[in-house]
Amino acid sequence: MTAPLRRVLVGSPAQGGDFPAAGWRPPELELLQRQHEALVELLASLGVEVVVLPATDGLVDGCFVYDPVFVTGAGQIVLQMCKPARVDEPERLATALEDAGVPVAGRLDGGAYADGGDMFWLDGRTLAVGRGYRTNAEAHRQLAELLGREGVELARFDLPHHHGAGEVLHLLSVISPVADDLAAVFEPLAPVPLLEELDKRGIRRVQVDAAELETQGGNLLAVRPGVVVMADGNPRTRRALEAVGVEVHVYAASELNKGDGGPTCLTRPILRS
């Protein structure tokens, strides 16, 4: 999650579709596009090769490319999404990743539903997976089987109800890895076993400011250890990161934030090394 980011896929935002039905606050579409292009430019300036997937009108959440699939050492696991506005996204993104050279290593099927936002690597052999309204028990069972073929263990962390099923709360809503020994954490919503696991591993915590949770202050993309991209407008969390030596790069996010997704959500890492 924090090794140098070499290659990443992003998705241009849709310029048409039912944004309110997908839970967006109505964005200014031209500014939404400009902000996304500026994020792409920022990533490129930090040495990341960026693959841009053109927008599909109607898929208004399609710019949040972290969620529909999850990439492992063997390739991509194609997920199934329970949010009605997103059911067509996994196959679309799987095709784009195959075109980028990432083979399909497995798929969820039947009654398994999961979002990538509920998954992050604790280490190279341990995948943390949230259990909440977007990722169900059957997904845990199938993921554990698929990951086991690669010698990877699934570590389950249950999420709180918070605002309920109508509002997204992913595991990555409450934690963002910054370096091998550092993470930004919003402790009030973090599962206690996750906090205990961080302590066990000697991973220090930077506190995400409560007033900045909704503006994606805790949603950070590490481009290399100790160097992160974050949405602008979160000064207190930024100062806390910089106080422990983190190099922070920001992008304008007023419109992108209206879909409740930060830089992790907006990127699908393909290669870290």
MOWO-V161807 format. One record per backbone hydrogen bond with DSSP energy under -0.5 kcal/mol. NH is the residue of the N-H (numbers start at 1). CO is the residue of the C=O. If there is no record, write none. Layout:
((NH/CO) (NH/CO))
This chain:
((5/223) (6/4) (6/271) (7/271) (8/49) (9/268) (10/51) (11/63) (12/53) (19/17) (22/18) (22/19) (23/20) (24/19) (25/258) (29/27) (32/28) (33/29) (34/30) (35/31) (36/32) (37/33) (38/34) (39/35) (40/36) (41/37) (42/38) (43/39) (44/40) (45/41) (46/42) (46/43) (47/44) (48/43) (49/6) (50/48) (51/8) (51/49) (52/50) (53/10) (53/51) (54/52) (57/55) (58/16) (59/56) (60/58) (62/59) (64/61) (65/63) (66/265) (67/64) (70/77) (72/75) (75/72) (76/103) (77/70) (78/76) (78/106) (79/68) (79/77) (86/83) (87/84) (89/86) (90/86) (92/88) (93/89) (94/90) (95/91) (96/92) (97/93) (98/94) (99/95) (100/96) (101/98) (102/97) (103/101) (105/76) (105/103) (106/76) (108/78) (112/109) (114/80) (116/67) (118/115) (119/116) (120/128) (122/120) (122/126) (123/126) (126/123) (127/153) (128/120) (128/126) (129/155) (130/118) (131/157) (132/130) (132/135) (136/113) (140/136) (141/137) (142/138) (143/139) (144/140) (145/141) (146/142) (147/143) (148/144) (149/145) (149/146) (150/147) (151/148) (152/147) (153/125) (155/127) (155/153) (156/154) (157/129) (159/131) (164/161) (167/164) (172/117) (173/170) (174/171) (175/171) (176/184) (178/179) (178/182) (179/182) (182/179) (183/204) (184/176) (185/183) (185/206) (186/174) (187/185) (189/186) (190/187) (194/191) (195/191) (196/192) (197/193) (198/194) (199/195) (200/196) (201/197) (202/199) (203/198) (204/181) (204/202) (206/183) (207/205) (208/185) (212/209) (213/210) (216/213) (217/212) (219/216) (220/218) (221/229) (222/220) (223/221) (223/227) (224/227) (226/178) (227/224) (228/247) (229/221) (230/249) (231/216) (232/251) (238/234) (239/235) (240/236) (241/237) (242/238) (243/239) (244/240) (244/241) (245/242) (246/241) (247/226) (248/246) (249/228) (251/230) (257/253) (258/255) (259/256) (260/257) (261/256) (263/219) (266/262) (267/264) (268/9) (269/267) (270/7) (271/7) (273/4))
